[in-house]
Amino acid sequence: MTENSGLFMKTINERFHDTIKHVLTERRSFIYSFIPLLFLLITGIISLYFHDTFEEFDGIMLVLVGREIFAGKGYGGWTAISWPPLFSVIVGFLDLFIDGFTAGKIVSVLAGTLILLLIPVLARELGLEAPRGILLVQLAVALNPLFLILSIIVENHQLEALFLVASTILLIKMINHKHDITHQLDHATFQDAWRQSPTREAWMLGITMALACLTRYTSYVLLPVTLLTLLAIAQTSSTVRHDWQRIARRIGKLTLLVFTPFLIISLPWYVANTLENGWFLASSAHLNIGFAVIEHLHRRWWWKTMANYGSLLDIIKHHPVAYLANFIHNILSLPGEFIYLMGWFLPLTVLSFWHGLQSRKTKGPFIIILSILGLYTIGISQAFYLDELFIIHIILLTVISITIPLKLIASLPDTTKYDEKSINKIVSNEVWLAHLFMIILLLLDIVIAPREGLKLDNNILLFLIVYFPIMMLITLAFRFSRYEQPKHDVRTMNSFLIKKKNRMQRMKKFSSRFSPFSSSFIFLLMLLLPLGYSMGSIVYRTTEYLEKQSEDNGSLANFQEVASFLKAYDPNLSEKYLMAGHPGYSYYSNAKFLKLPSYFEGTLEELVYYGGLNQKIIDFSPKYPSHPRKYPLIADYLIFNRHNTKFLPRFRFLLDPSSGKNDLPPSFTLIYRTEDVVIYQINQNLLFKNV
């Protein structure tokens, strides 16, 4: 009985090992879903149990306008000139079944998970086939703190990143299979071409590109990159480079394949935006640029000065030097931004681009990636940097930073056939140059373009003090590993040569400890150190973010108590307008929202209906509904907290109306008060009687 049991267990054990081996070899794609599923589980838990306050200003506005879309009120106002409607449409639809906060988080979590599922496809298109290496790429992206945070909050950045990554993959696939594409274009009709692979990737690109552009306007950088890629594909064969008719036919077919689905999907929004705002690409991007450029007017920009500028051309025309200075300042501060956002992967990025652009196989994909990131950077550098704007940079650069070094390790020649000292010399020289380039960029960032209020970022200090010296010592050791000194007659050598020989022998003795690992050990260390940094950073930065989100630095003070009080106080609150500095009060109390105007220069009575403000400013101000039909907009309730006193210091007495320093207008009635926040009910009849 025991013998049979042992034989049975042995058989089970063998079958188990055979199954595992089969999964890891024949079905490698299965293992690539492990990290995304784990990421989905972790972000889901964080979203449900730890990120419990809807404090994202933009996210709340996107959810509120999503509700309006499905209530038949349309998509307009402040939200419509800030972003295209896709995120709001998706969240608004889900909001019919679950609350908007949860709906928005589901979209972000799923977008982050799908990006991780696309990472293996991108890595393979860049030439990395090793399953362990691809898993390492997935892990590095998942461990980035910003990637995790954007996957748990209600914003449209992660959704845009998903479609940008998908579009980048399709562009790279097309350039990698350009010979097959041109062959099909030459020998197939347009009706047949769209069904065949890889030409069908062209219309798939049109779909993902349209979805990206319907999420955020920054994704329009894909259009010029796509056009240049199609032109490069059309001129693939050397025999047709001067056959302009054939090139024109190829370009025509490719353009139809890509831009037909793009226009079909985008056309409804173009029509709606033209009818609402006068132009199919109308947006408020120039206002963000003006806020950054016109520095001396920052405090009054959104609520006064912006009314004087109608477009980007107006800003450049009146402030050309300030516009250029702001742009240069942003470009010079990029190294510090990337050290903060990517950790210690940045030196690997420099090495990877150096090798990727030199290799014939990866040159095309790297030019595509560089073009997308370059145009994206130029676009956002005109205004100001927010961390979330760099999420696509983080994803693509992290993939590159690991893919190319792993390929280099695999391609290093066998040290039994080649001189290991020569190999180590080449590798160490490249590492030295990459880090030297990094130091120069960081010095520019520190000396020429210091960040506002922060001369030297802690992450830059860690890089300079910890990572850089470690890598230089390791690189120096490998530089001299297995270095054989020529034999000399000591008696004929002078004291200088004797000292030099002794130094080299000590260096040889020190570096020989590393020599069995060869040059690949440098790259492995350059991967492991950033991964370790990311693991510590993701815990610290995520915990810090979650701790600070409960009241959004005071702008959402006592929001739960305020919402509960207002719901009990006014049964018809859903039809009332609530003026506050943060839309979270409106979301939780289910009231219509009016943004409290910062740095308002009028009277307290005028404050609650935007009295004296330019009509353009009133139209632009964040509000619910985003498409109001009546003017003036008058608040039924005013919520004022300590955070608002930073922008409206002369109304500080609202927190303590009994102080006697100022008399409240008779139209204002205090109905709720704590140490941090007060609520006033506005009697509109008395308000305009006094005015």
Secondary structure as the mmCIF struct_conf table of DSSP 4:
data_model
#
loop_
_struct_conf.conf_type_id
_struct_conf.id
_struct_conf.beg_label_comp_id
_struct_conf.beg_label_asym_id
_struct_conf.beg_label_seq_id
_struct_conf.end_label_comp_id
_struct_conf.end_label_asym_id
_struct_conf.end_label_seq_id
HELX_RH_AL_P HELX_RH_AL_P1 THR A 2 THR A 25
TURN_TY1_P TURN_TY1_P1 GLU A 26 ARG A 27
HELX_RH_AL_P HELX_RH_AL_P2 ARG A 28 ILE A 31
TURN_TY1_P TURN_TY1_P2 TYR A 32 SER A 33
HELX_RH_AL_P HELX_RH_AL_P3 PHE A 34 ILE A 45
HELX_RH_PI_P HELX_RH_PI_P1 ILE A 46 PHE A 50
HELX_RH_AL_P HELX_RH_AL_P4 PHE A 57 PHE A 70
TURN_TY1_P TURN_TY1_P3 ALA A 71 GLY A 72
BEND BEND1 TYR A 75 TYR A 75
HELX_RH_AL_P HELX_RH_AL_P5 GLY A 77 ALA A 80
TURN_TY1_P TURN_TY1_P4 ILE A 81 SER A 82
BEND BEND2 TRP A 83 TRP A 83
BEND BEND3 PRO A 85 PRO A 85
HELX_RH_AL_P HELX_RH_AL_P6 LEU A 86 LEU A 94
TURN_TY1_P TURN_TY1_P5 ASP A 95 PHE A 97
BEND BEND4 ILE A 98 ILE A 98
HELX_RH_AL_P HELX_RH_AL_P7 GLY A 100 GLU A 125
TURN_TY1_P TURN_TY1_P6 LEU A 126 GLY A 127
HELX_RH_AL_P HELX_RH_AL_P8 PRO A 131 ALA A 142
TURN_TY1_P TURN_TY1_P7 LEU A 143 LEU A 143
HELX_RH_AL_P HELX_RH_AL_P9 PRO A 145 LEU A 150
TURN_TY1_P TURN_TY1_P8 SER A 151 ILE A 152
BEND BEND5 ILE A 153 VAL A 154
BEND BEND6 ASN A 156 ASN A 156
HELX_RH_AL_P HELX_RH_AL_P10 HIS A 157 ASN A 176
TURN_TY1_P TURN_TY1_P9 HIS A 177 HIS A 177
HELX_RH_AL_P HELX_RH_AL_P11 LYS A 178 HIS A 187
BEND BEND7 ALA A 188 ALA A 188
HELX_RH_AL_P HELX_RH_AL_P12 PHE A 190 ALA A 193
TURN_TY1_P TURN_TY1_P10 TRP A 194 ARG A 195
BEND BEND8 GLN A 196 GLN A 196
TURN_TY1_P TURN_TY1_P11 SER A 197 THR A 199
HELX_RH_AL_P HELX_RH_AL_P13 ARG A 200 CYS A 213
TURN_TY1_P TURN_TY1_P12 LEU A 214 THR A 215
HELX_RH_3T_P HELX_RH_3T_P1 TYR A 217 VAL A 221
HELX_RH_AL_P HELX_RH_AL_P14 LEU A 222 ALA A 234
TURN_TY1_P TURN_TY1_P13 GLN A 235 GLN A 235
BEND BEND9 SER A 237 SER A 237
HELX_RH_3T_P HELX_RH_3T_P2 SER A 238 VAL A 240
TURN_TY1_P TURN_TY1_P14 ARG A 241 HIS A 242
HELX_RH_AL_P HELX_RH_AL_P15 TRP A 244 ASN A 277
BEND BEND10 GLY A 278 TRP A 279
TURN_TY1_P TURN_TY1_P15 PHE A 280 LEU A 281
BEND BEND11 SER A 284 SER A 284
HELX_RH_AL_P HELX_RH_AL_P16 ALA A 285 VAL A 293
HELX_RH_3T_P HELX_RH_3T_P3 GLU A 295 ARG A 300
TURN_TY1_P TURN_TY1_P16 TRP A 301 LYS A 304
HELX_RH_3T_P HELX_RH_3T_P4 THR A 305 ASN A 308
BEND BEND12 SER A 311 SER A 311
HELX_RH_AL_P HELX_RH_AL_P17 LEU A 312 HIS A 318
HELX_RH_AL_P HELX_RH_AL_P18 PRO A 320 LEU A 332
TURN_TY1_P TURN_TY1_P17 SER A 333 SER A 333
HELX_RH_AL_P HELX_RH_AL_P19 LEU A 334 MET A 342
HELX_RH_3T_P HELX_RH_3T_P5 GLY A 343 PHE A 345
HELX_RH_AL_P HELX_RH_AL_P20 LEU A 346 GLN A 358
BEND BEND13 SER A 359 SER A 359
HELX_RH_AL_P HELX_RH_AL_P21 ARG A 360 ILE A 380
TURN_TY1_P TURN_TY1_P18 SER A 381 GLN A 382
BEND BEND14 ALA A 383 ALA A 383
HELX_RH_3T_P HELX_RH_3T_P6 ASP A 387 PHE A 390
HELX_RH_AL_P HELX_RH_AL_P22 ILE A 391 SER A 411
BEND BEND15 LEU A 412 LEU A 412
HELX_LH_PP_P HELX_LH_PP_P1 PRO A 413 ASP A 414
TURN_TY1_P TURN_TY1_P19 THR A 415 LYS A 417
BEND BEND16 TYR A 418 TYR A 418
HELX_RH_AL_P HELX_RH_AL_P23 GLU A 420 LEU A 443
HELX_RH_PI_P HELX_RH_PI_P2 LEU A 444 ILE A 448
BEND BEND17 ALA A 449 ALA A 449
HELX_LH_PP_P HELX_LH_PP_P2 PRO A 450 PRO A 450
STRN STRN1 ARG A 451 ARG A 451
TURN_TY1_P TURN_TY1_P20 GLU A 452 GLY A 453
STRN STRN2 LEU A 454 LEU A 454
BEND BEND18 LYS A 455 LEU A 456
HELX_RH_AL_P HELX_RH_AL_P24 ASN A 458 LEU A 462
HELX_RH_PI_P HELX_RH_PI_P3 PHE A 463 TYR A 467
HELX_RH_AL_P HELX_RH_AL_P25 PHE A 468 ARG A 479
TURN_TY1_P TURN_TY1_P21 PHE A 480 ARG A 482
HELX_LH_PP_P HELX_LH_PP_P3 TYR A 483 LYS A 487
HELX_RH_3T_P HELX_RH_3T_P7 VAL A 490 THR A 492
BEND BEND19 MET A 493 MET A 493
HELX_RH_AL_P HELX_RH_AL_P26 SER A 495 SER A 511
TURN_TY1_P TURN_TY1_P22 SER A 512 PHE A 514
HELX_RH_3T_P HELX_RH_3T_P8 SER A 515 PHE A 517
TURN_TY1_P TURN_TY1_P23 SER A 519 SER A 519
HELX_RH_AL_P HELX_RH_AL_P27 SER A 520 LYS A 548
TURN_TY1_P TURN_TY1_P24 GLN A 549 GLU A 551
HELX_RH_3T_P HELX_RH_3T_P9 ASP A 552 GLY A 554
TURN_TY1_P TURN_TY1_P25 SER A 555 ASN A 558
HELX_RH_AL_P HELX_RH_AL_P28 PHE A 559 TYR A 569
TURN_TY1_P TURN_TY1_P26 PRO A 571 ASN A 572
HELX_RH_3T_P HELX_RH_3T_P10 LEU A 573 GLU A 575
BEND BEND20 LYS A 576 LYS A 576
STRN STRN3 TYR A 577 ALA A 580
BEND BEND21 GLY A 581 HIS A 582
TURN_TY1_P TURN_TY1_P27 PRO A 583 PRO A 583
HELX_RH_AL_P HELX_RH_AL_P29 GLY A 584 SER A 589
TURN_TY1_P TURN_TY1_P28 ASN A 590 ASN A 590
STRN STRN4 LYS A 592 LYS A 595
HELX_LH_PP_P HELX_LH_PP_P4 LEU A 596 PRO A 597
TURN_TY1_P TURN_TY1_P29 SER A 598 TYR A 599
BEND BEND22 GLY A 602 GLY A 602
HELX_RH_AL_P HELX_RH_AL_P30 LEU A 604 LEU A 607
TURN_TY1_P TURN_TY1_P30 VAL A 608 GLY A 612
HELX_RH_AL_P HELX_RH_AL_P31 GLN A 615 PHE A 620
BEND BEND23 SER A 621 SER A 621
STRN STRN5 LYS A 623 LYS A 623
BEND BEND24 TYR A 624 HIS A 627
BEND BEND25 LYS A 630 PRO A 632
BEND BEND26 ASP A 636 ASP A 636
STRN STRN6 TYR A 637 ASN A 641
HELX_RH_3T_P HELX_RH_3T_P11 ARG A 642 LYS A 646
TURN_TY1_P TURN_TY1_P31 PHE A 647 PHE A 647
HELX_RH_3T_P HELX_RH_3T_P12 PRO A 649 LEU A 655
HELX_RH_3T_P HELX_RH_3T_P13 PRO A 657 SER A 659
BEND BEND27 GLY A 660 ASN A 662
HELX_LH_PP_P HELX_LH_PP_P5 ASP A 663 PRO A 665
TURN_TY1_P TURN_TY1_P32 PRO A 666 SER A 667
STRN STRN7 PHE A 668 ARG A 673
BEND BEND28 GLU A 675 ASP A 676
STRN STRN8 VAL A 677 ILE A 682
HELX_RH_AL_P HELX_RH_AL_P32 GLN A 684 ASN A 690
#
